[in-house]
Amino acid sequence: MKNGYKVCYREKGCTQYIRYFITHKYKDAKFVVTGLKNYPPLDRNTNRILNKPKYKIKKISRKEILSGIWREIPF
């Protein structure tokens, strides 16, 4: 069973990845990363420009499914 994928970013100098977007298909996750590289997003909490973010596509774990990741607002 495929659980889906999440697109995460990490700013320069930070060690923790922050989840930005979730999707069911890897192809869609790659498309989102391409768009984020071309048009970098703002931080959702402070609306500041992100400092050289690096993006990573991760699989959604079974633990995240059970905790209700798909019930959250993805944006």
N, C-alpha and C positions, 0 to 999 in steps of 0.2 A: 504494500500500500504506500503510495506516495503522499507525504504529508504536506509538501509545498516548500517554498523557498523564501528566505528573507534577505533583503538588501540592507547591509549595515555599513556605517561609515565610521571612520576614526580620524580625528584631527591630528595635525602634526604635534608631537609632544605628548599625546595622550595614549594610554595603553588599552583603554576599554572601547570596544565597538558598541555603537548605539544603533538600534534597529530603526530603519527609516521607512521601509515599505515591505509588504508581504504579498505573495502571489502564489498561485497553484503551479505554474509552469516555469521551468528554467529559462526557456526562450524569452518569456516576459520579463524575468528578472534581469537578463542580459540587456534587453531593450531599455529598461529603467536605468541601469548603470550607464549606458551610452548617453542617455539624456541628461543624467546628473553630471557627467563629465563635461558635456557641452554647455550646460546651463546650471552651474552650481547652486544648490539650494541655500536658504537662510536657516539659521538655527531656529527651531520651532518655539523655544521658550523666550529667547531674547531678541530675535529678528536681526541678528548680526551675521555678517558674512563669515562662512567657515574658513578656518586657516588651513589651507592645503589638505583637504580631506582625501583619504584613501578609502576605496569602496571594496566590499567583499560580499560575495553571495554565499550564504550558509543554508544548509538544510534545516527545516523546522523539526525539532525533536519530538518524540512521543510525549515527553513531559510537558512541553509547551502546548501541545494539542489538548492534553488533559486539563491544563490550567486555564484553557479558554482563549488561546491566541486568536482564533477566528471570530470570536465574539467582540473583539476590540475594534475600534475604528482604525482602519489601515492608514489614514492620512494624518 
